[in-house]
Amino acid sequence: MSSSSSHSETCQAWVDGVPGEYGYKPSLAAGIVLSSIFGLSMAVHIIQACWKRAWWTNLFAIGALVELLGWAGRTWSAVCPYNKDAFLMQISTLIIAPTFITAGIYVILGRFIEFAGVKSLLTPKQYLWVFCTCDVISLLVQAVGGGMASVAVSETNGDTKPGTNIMVTGIIFQMFSITVFVACAADFLRRLVRQNLLHLLTKEMRWLLIATTASVVLIYIRSIYRTIELLQGWTGYLITHEAYFVALDGGMIAPAVMVFNIIHPSSSFTHGRPEKPEKGGELRNSMMEGPYIEMR
């Protein structure tokens, strides 16, 4: 998909019949809209994190920031369709941005477990370390693959296959990590139901649980799409038709991060946690009987 050198150095208008790096001219409207959405989400997340002093929720702000950079790159590409810097900017950021959002989701599950005091397959800290480590590995693999593929795309007759395969490996590993995480989350909910502890979840927590589930599903759909897209190669049908990218990448990640602006995690964990179950399995709710414990 490499364009001729005459179109790579300057900001030149789209020329019919002269393909750029994308195989099409990126939509200016899509770039502006999604850049605005992610920019707004990032700003609100930063304000919410500072207001609530819930600094860990800045993971969502970072995810939105990286998405903003990626869609800014695509907006740049809409104005300068043959600019390789803009192309490299968007490809290197949009592939890794969801990693920061999933990291925040891992913390949320840990907070639920810590609040309920229910045994899970892993401790809250272990969830954070295990799955965040998986995310870092996935991020590094995707970044290396993306860098290799980007360099190959910018070269005449460059071979993008090695870099693409590495990127796909990183995405598949991320999907596997998310799948294991979902299984652990499902096991936690099963334990809550079996021990009749669902009543411990406040209205805010139930909404957060729904929001988290929706975010995971959206990120999972996006991961499936990107896997299929990259497996088809840089001249495949999906990667050369922008509508799929806008709908199944930006259209999935935008609500996946904005849902936590609407239902902010810190609002659900301000009442403290219940005491651990006693030997007979009975649980006394410390929200009524004991001091509140700030969980930030």
C-alpha positions as MATLAB code, in Angstrom:
seq = 'MSSSSSHSETCQAWVDGVPGEYGYKPSLAAGIVLSSIFGLSMAVHIIQACWKRAWWTNLFAIGALVELLGWAGRTWSAVCPYNKDAFLMQISTLIIAPTFITAGIYVILGRFIEFAGVKSLLTPKQYLWVFCTCDVISLLVQAVGGGMASVAVSETNGDTKPGTNIMVTGIIFQMFSITVFVACAADFLRRLVRQNLLHLLTKEMRWLLIATTASVVLIYIRSIYRTIELLQGWTGYLITHEAYFVALDGGMIAPAVMVFNIIHPSSSFTHGRPEKPEKGGELRNSMMEGPYIEMR';
ca = [
       0.000    0.000    0.000;
       3.008    2.295   -0.246;
       2.410    5.486   -2.208;
       4.847    7.090   -4.584;
       7.556    9.242   -3.116;
       6.112   12.352   -4.785;
       3.132   12.183   -2.465;
       4.890   11.280    0.765;
       6.682   14.481    1.667;
       4.106   17.253    1.236;
       0.534   17.906    2.277;
      -1.155   17.207   -1.034;
      -4.819   16.879   -1.873;
      -6.288   13.479   -2.667;
      -5.673   12.306   -6.211;
      -8.103    9.747   -7.625;
      -6.304    6.638   -8.766;
      -3.248    7.330   -6.614;
      -3.655    5.214   -3.441;
      -2.177    6.374   -0.177;
      -1.151    4.288    2.820;
      -4.780    3.544    3.720;
      -6.099    2.679    0.280;
      -8.662    5.463    0.702;
      -8.896    9.049    1.878;
      -9.700    9.043    5.621;
     -12.905   10.794    6.611;
     -12.334   14.266    8.029;
     -15.720   14.213    9.753;
     -15.007   10.879   11.479;
     -11.605   12.126   12.589;
     -12.976   15.348   14.060;
     -15.939   13.679   15.778;
     -13.939   10.864   17.375;
     -11.026   13.148   18.297;
     -13.541   15.408   20.039;
     -15.202   12.499   21.832;
     -11.952   11.065   23.157;
     -10.625   14.511   24.029;
     -13.768   15.292   26.016;
     -13.697   11.913   27.741;
     -10.041   12.376   28.668;
     -10.658   15.834   30.121;
     -13.662   14.660   32.139;
     -11.750   11.630   33.451;
      -8.907   13.851   34.629;
     -11.346   16.194   36.375;
     -13.190   13.263   37.965;
      -9.952   11.654   39.141;
      -8.804   14.902   40.746;
     -12.214   15.681   42.228;
     -12.608   12.198   43.728;
      -8.877   11.752   44.395;
      -9.201    8.410   42.668;
      -5.887    8.621   40.859;
      -5.990    5.079   39.479;
      -8.967    6.030   37.298;
      -6.550    8.123   35.231;
      -5.920    4.827   33.426;
      -9.110    5.623   31.515;
      -7.826    9.152   30.846;
      -4.599    7.720   29.421;
      -6.556    5.335   27.216;
      -8.663    8.222   25.934;
      -5.506   10.307   25.379;
      -3.861    7.617   23.263;
      -7.093    7.233   21.269;
      -7.173   11.014   20.819;
      -3.645   10.952   19.396;
      -4.623    8.179   17.012;
      -7.747    9.897   15.710;
      -5.877   13.196   15.499;
      -3.474   11.347   13.221;
      -6.369   10.180   11.066;
      -7.746   13.729   10.975;
      -4.320   14.861    9.830;
      -4.406   12.139    7.186;
      -7.779   13.406    5.952;
      -6.143   16.761    5.259;
      -2.851   15.282    4.039;
      -3.761   11.828    2.620;
      -0.185   10.997    1.599;
       1.562   12.066    4.789;
       3.358    9.046    6.220;
       3.970   10.621    9.616;
       0.223   10.966   10.127;
      -0.277    7.345    9.089;
       2.412    6.065   11.442;
       0.994    8.205   14.255;
      -2.465    6.651   14.061;
      -1.380    3.069   13.513;
       1.020    3.055   16.455;
      -1.481    4.524   18.915;
      -4.866    3.055   18.036;
      -3.600   -0.512   18.263;
      -2.504   -0.151   21.910;
      -4.960    2.385   23.387;
      -7.529   -0.145   24.723;
      -4.821   -1.721   26.876;
      -5.052    1.154   29.350;
      -8.835    0.828   29.549;
      -8.671   -2.877   30.324;
      -6.097   -2.124   33.044;
      -8.665    0.119   34.717;
     -11.270   -2.611   34.430;
      -8.965   -5.060   36.210;
      -8.701   -2.629   39.106;
     -12.498   -2.368   39.268;
     -12.893   -6.130   39.741;
     -10.265   -6.033   42.474;
     -12.259   -3.310   44.237;
     -15.434   -5.387   44.039;
     -13.659   -8.384   45.558;
     -12.079   -6.267   48.286;
     -15.413   -4.692   49.120;
     -17.395   -7.930   49.313;
     -14.695   -9.807   51.216;
     -15.407  -12.916   49.143;
     -12.661  -15.350   48.235;
     -11.837  -15.374   44.542;
      -9.456  -17.242   42.292;
      -6.977  -14.403   42.811;
      -6.587  -11.663   45.390;
      -7.346   -8.074   44.344;
      -3.623   -7.279   44.116;
      -2.989  -10.441   42.127;
      -5.693   -9.454   39.625;
      -3.938   -6.135   39.140;
      -0.452   -7.573   38.783;
      -1.304  -10.659   36.720;
      -3.612   -9.051   34.188;
      -1.757   -5.740   33.986;
       1.418   -7.723   33.313;
      -0.445   -9.516   30.525;
      -1.551   -6.137   29.185;
       2.003   -4.806   29.241;
       3.226   -7.875   27.366;
       0.406   -7.469   24.854;
       1.183   -3.766   24.492;
       4.891   -4.379   23.901;
       4.239   -7.137   21.364;
       1.724   -4.993   19.481;
       4.030   -1.977   19.602;
       6.966   -3.967   18.209;
       4.807   -5.480   15.489;
       3.197   -2.151   14.698;
       6.591   -0.486   14.436;
       7.901   -3.167   12.083;
       4.762   -3.061    9.946;
       4.776    0.741    9.855;
       8.351    0.842    8.613;
       7.577   -1.812    6.005;
       4.488    0.053    4.801;
       6.492    3.244    4.348;
       9.106    1.426    2.247;
       8.767    0.617   -1.414;
       7.804   -3.069   -1.736;
       8.277   -3.465    2.034;
       7.228   -6.777    3.582;
       4.578   -6.065    6.205;
       3.849   -9.709    6.976;
       6.356  -10.247    9.843;
       5.242   -7.111   11.686;
       1.585   -7.849   11.033;
       1.910  -11.373   12.400;
       3.517  -10.002   15.567;
       0.692   -7.472   15.953;
      -1.897  -10.222   15.551;
      -0.080  -12.294   18.170;
      -0.285   -9.369   20.599;
      -4.001   -8.842   19.974;
      -4.790  -12.548   20.307;
      -2.829  -12.669   23.555;
      -4.840   -9.682   24.780;
      -8.081  -11.459   23.838;
      -6.927  -14.538   25.732;
      -6.089  -12.399   28.757;
      -9.497  -10.726   28.653;
     -11.185  -14.114   28.311;
      -9.425  -15.431   31.415;
     -10.329  -12.225   33.243;
     -14.000  -12.621   32.288;
     -13.913  -16.196   33.574;
     -12.487  -14.995   36.896;
     -15.110  -12.234   37.113;
     -17.857  -14.771   36.406;
     -16.488  -16.998   39.164;
     -16.588  -14.042   41.578;
     -20.234  -13.347   40.735;
     -21.036  -17.041   41.125;
     -19.578  -16.979   44.621;
     -21.617  -13.897   45.467;
     -24.806  -15.635   44.353;
     -23.996  -18.898   46.125;
     -23.306  -17.067   49.391;
     -26.386  -14.844   48.994;
     -24.270  -11.711   49.071;
     -25.666   -9.857   46.068;
     -27.583   -7.636   48.465;
     -24.259   -6.108   49.497;
     -23.971   -4.402   46.115;
     -25.450   -0.927   46.238;
     -27.402    0.549   43.341;
     -24.268    2.384   42.214;
     -22.264   -0.851   42.278;
     -24.857   -2.690   40.200;
     -24.725    0.035   37.588;
     -20.920   -0.074   37.645;
     -21.051   -3.835   37.145;
     -23.283   -3.338   34.099;
     -21.009   -0.590   32.760;
     -17.918   -2.751   33.228;
     -19.540   -5.695   31.469;
     -20.561   -3.476   28.543;
     -17.040   -2.042   28.278;
     -15.440   -5.494   28.235;
     -17.846   -6.691   25.528;
     -17.121   -3.637   23.362;
     -13.349   -4.049   23.723;
     -13.683   -7.747   22.934;
     -15.639   -7.001   19.737;
     -12.981   -4.521   18.727;
     -10.227   -7.069   19.357;
     -11.984   -9.655   17.189;
     -12.351   -7.106   14.394;
      -8.702   -6.014   14.532;
      -7.548   -9.630   14.519;
      -9.568  -10.453   11.395;
      -8.547   -7.163    9.771;
      -4.832   -7.782   10.241;
      -5.073  -11.434    9.250;
      -6.451  -10.277    5.896;
      -3.300   -8.215    5.395;
      -2.652   -4.575    4.550;
      -4.542   -4.852    1.267;
      -7.446   -6.852    2.677;
     -11.093   -5.880    2.415;
     -11.594   -4.699    5.994;
      -8.479   -2.573    6.257;
      -9.199   -0.790    2.958;
     -12.804    0.107    3.846;
     -12.925    2.846    6.455;
     -16.534    2.317    7.541;
     -15.565   -0.906    9.325;
     -12.716    0.783   11.156;
     -14.826    3.712   12.282;
     -17.660    1.461   13.475;
     -15.733   -1.471   14.932;
     -12.699    0.320   16.355;
     -13.560    3.901   17.221;
     -17.250    3.086   17.550;
     -16.476    0.379   20.118;
     -13.764    2.067   22.168;
     -15.517    5.436   22.489;
     -18.456    4.097   24.539;
     -16.135    1.622   26.291;
     -14.252    4.510   27.913;
     -17.060    7.096   28.102;
     -19.294    4.760   30.089;
     -16.920    5.286   33.021;
     -17.444    9.047   32.751;
     -21.151    8.474   33.238;
     -20.763    5.783   35.895;
     -17.504    6.704   37.567;
     -15.917    3.817   39.547;
     -14.990    5.965   42.542;
     -18.655    6.757   43.239;
     -19.399    3.102   43.962;
     -16.757    2.510   46.618;
     -17.237    5.374   49.050;
     -19.181    3.492   51.722;
     -16.543    1.065   52.920;
     -16.681   -2.692   52.792;
     -18.495   -5.331   54.788;
     -16.766   -7.511   57.351;
     -15.524  -10.918   56.344;
     -17.951  -13.819   56.701;
     -17.893  -15.580   60.047;
     -17.564  -19.319   60.407;
     -21.277  -19.965   59.956;
     -21.280  -18.033   56.717;
     -23.301  -15.117   58.091;
     -22.176  -11.693   57.050;
     -22.631   -8.509   58.998;
     -22.739   -5.384   56.952;
     -20.217   -2.913   58.287;
     -21.810   -0.194   56.200;
     -24.446   -0.177   58.926;
     -22.451   -1.320   61.947;
     -18.874   -0.150   61.511;
     -16.825    2.809   60.407;
     -16.615    3.669   56.751;
     -13.395    2.896   54.958;
     -12.413    5.143   52.094;
     -11.444    3.127   49.036;
      -9.684    5.323   46.602;
];
